[in-house]
Amino acid sequence: MYLDSSGTEMPCPDPSAGLYIKSRGGDVVHINIPTDCLAFQVGETSQIHTGGLLQATPHAVRGCRPGMPKGGEREKRDITREAFAVFMEPEYHGDMLIPGGRTVVDAQTKESEKHLPQTIRTLRSRWRPGMNFGEFSNSTFAAFH
């Protein structure tokens, strides 16, 4: 949802604004979510708990540029992009286990890491079997901050 400075909803004035993901093939893809739909981003916790059957998706959000061309000149517009994110996590002390029949290699394959941005620490470097969610969270925060 995009709002102008008075709080009035408006269509997105910048076609390059919005959600971007990195595909399994390494392409950066602009995702357009219809206004009557919900989007679900699967994170690394689901990747671990499914033994790699689901994979986390690198993503970023680009806001509206400060002024968009209008009639050959840049128009000053104060536009905000609004989103409501709900993070669903296991209990803090809940075990981060992979399902029976799956292996650590299944959960964190080298192939799934192939197209990660270089600034992203691999799941393999932050998670090990036997960790609970709190330990995994602390390891992840320490890797990025």
C-alpha positions as CSV (number, residue, x, y, z in Angstrom):
1,M,0.0,0.0,0.0
2,Y,1.3,3.5,-0.9
3,L,0.3,6.6,1.0
4,D,0.9,10.3,0.2
5,S,1.8,12.8,2.8
6,S,-1.8,13.3,3.8
7,G,-2.3,9.6,4.4
8,T,-4.4,9.0,1.3
9,E,-3.9,5.6,-0.4
10,M,-2.6,5.9,-3.9
11,P,-1.3,3.6,-6.7
12,C,2.5,3.1,-6.6
13,P,4.0,6.0,-8.4
14,D,7.4,4.3,-9.0
15,P,7.3,1.1,-11.1
16,S,10.7,0.0,-9.6
17,A,9.5,0.2,-6.0
18,G,8.5,-2.9,-4.1
19,L,9.6,-6.4,-3.2
20,Y,12.6,-8.1,-4.9
21,I,13.7,-11.7,-4.5
22,K,16.8,-13.6,-5.7
23,S,15.6,-16.7,-7.6
24,R,17.2,-20.1,-7.4
25,G,18.9,-19.3,-10.7
26,G,20.4,-16.2,-9.3
27,D,18.2,-13.6,-11.0
28,V,16.8,-10.6,-9.1
29,V,13.1,-10.6,-9.7
30,H,10.6,-7.8,-8.9
31,I,7.6,-9.4,-7.3
32,N,4.2,-7.8,-7.8
33,I,1.7,-9.0,-5.2
34,P,-2.0,-8.3,-6.2
35,T,-3.8,-6.1,-3.7
36,D,-6.3,-8.8,-2.8
37,C,-3.6,-11.4,-2.0
38,L,-1.2,-12.2,0.9
39,A,2.4,-13.2,0.4
40,F,4.3,-15.6,2.6
41,Q,8.0,-15.5,2.8
42,V,9.6,-18.7,4.0
43,G,12.6,-18.2,6.2
44,E,15.5,-20.3,7.4
45,T,13.6,-21.8,10.4
46,S,11.3,-23.5,7.9
47,Q,14.3,-24.5,5.9
48,I,15.7,-26.3,8.9
49,H,12.4,-27.8,10.1
50,T,11.6,-29.2,6.7
51,G,15.2,-30.5,6.2
52,G,15.6,-28.3,3.1
53,L,12.3,-29.2,1.4
54,L,11.4,-25.5,1.8
55,Q,14.2,-22.9,1.1
56,A,14.6,-19.4,2.5
57,T,14.5,-16.7,-0.1
58,P,16.9,-13.7,-0.1
59,H,14.9,-10.6,-0.5
60,A,14.9,-6.8,-0.3
61,V,12.4,-3.9,-0.5
62,R,13.0,-0.8,-2.6
63,G,11.0,2.3,-1.6
64,C,9.8,5.0,-3.9
65,R,12.3,7.3,-5.3
66,P,12.0,10.9,-3.8
67,G,10.7,12.4,-7.1
68,M,9.3,10.8,-10.2
69,P,9.6,12.4,-13.6
70,K,6.4,14.3,-14.6
71,G,6.3,16.4,-17.8
72,G,10.1,16.4,-18.2
73,E,10.9,17.5,-14.6
74,R,11.1,15.7,-11.3
75,E,8.0,16.2,-9.1
76,K,8.6,16.3,-5.4
77,R,6.3,13.8,-3.7
78,D,6.4,12.4,-0.2
79,I,5.2,8.8,-0.7
80,T,5.5,5.9,1.8
81,R,5.3,2.2,1.2
82,E,3.3,0.5,3.9
83,A,3.5,-3.2,4.7
84,F,2.4,-5.4,7.7
85,A,4.9,-8.2,8.5
86,V,4.0,-11.0,10.9
87,F,6.9,-13.2,11.9
88,M,6.0,-16.6,13.1
89,E,8.7,-18.3,15.1
90,P,9.1,-21.5,17.2
91,E,9.3,-21.1,21.0
92,Y,12.6,-19.5,22.1
93,H,13.8,-22.8,23.7
94,G,12.2,-25.0,21.0
95,D,14.6,-27.4,19.3
96,M,15.6,-26.7,15.7
97,L,15.4,-30.3,14.4
98,I,15.3,-31.6,10.9
99,P,12.8,-34.4,10.1
100,G,13.7,-38.0,10.2
101,G,15.1,-39.2,6.9
102,R,16.6,-35.8,6.1
103,T,20.2,-34.8,6.7
104,V,22.1,-31.7,7.6
105,V,23.3,-31.6,4.0
106,D,19.7,-31.7,2.7
107,A,18.8,-28.8,5.0
108,Q,21.7,-26.6,3.9
109,T,22.9,-27.6,0.5
110,K,25.8,-25.9,-1.3
111,E,23.5,-25.4,-4.3
112,S,21.0,-23.4,-2.2
113,E,23.9,-21.1,-1.1
114,K,25.2,-20.6,-4.6
115,H,23.4,-17.4,-5.4
116,L,23.3,-15.8,-1.9
117,P,24.7,-12.3,-1.8
118,Q,28.3,-12.3,-0.5
119,T,27.2,-10.3,2.6
120,I,24.8,-13.0,3.7
121,R,26.3,-15.5,6.2
122,T,25.3,-19.0,5.2
123,L,22.9,-21.0,7.2
124,R,25.6,-23.7,7.5
125,S,27.8,-21.1,9.3
126,R,25.1,-20.2,11.9
127,W,23.1,-23.4,12.6
128,R,24.2,-26.9,13.8
129,P,22.1,-29.8,14.9
130,G,21.2,-29.7,18.6
131,M,20.6,-25.9,18.7
132,N,17.4,-24.5,19.9
133,F,15.7,-21.5,18.3
134,G,17.2,-19.1,20.9
135,E,20.7,-20.3,20.2
136,F,20.1,-20.1,16.4
137,S,18.7,-16.6,16.8
138,N,21.7,-15.5,18.9
139,S,24.1,-17.0,16.3
140,T,22.3,-15.3,13.5
141,F,22.3,-11.9,15.2
142,A,26.0,-12.2,16.1
143,A,26.8,-13.1,12.4
144,F,25.2,-9.9,11.1
145,H,25.8,-7.3,13.9
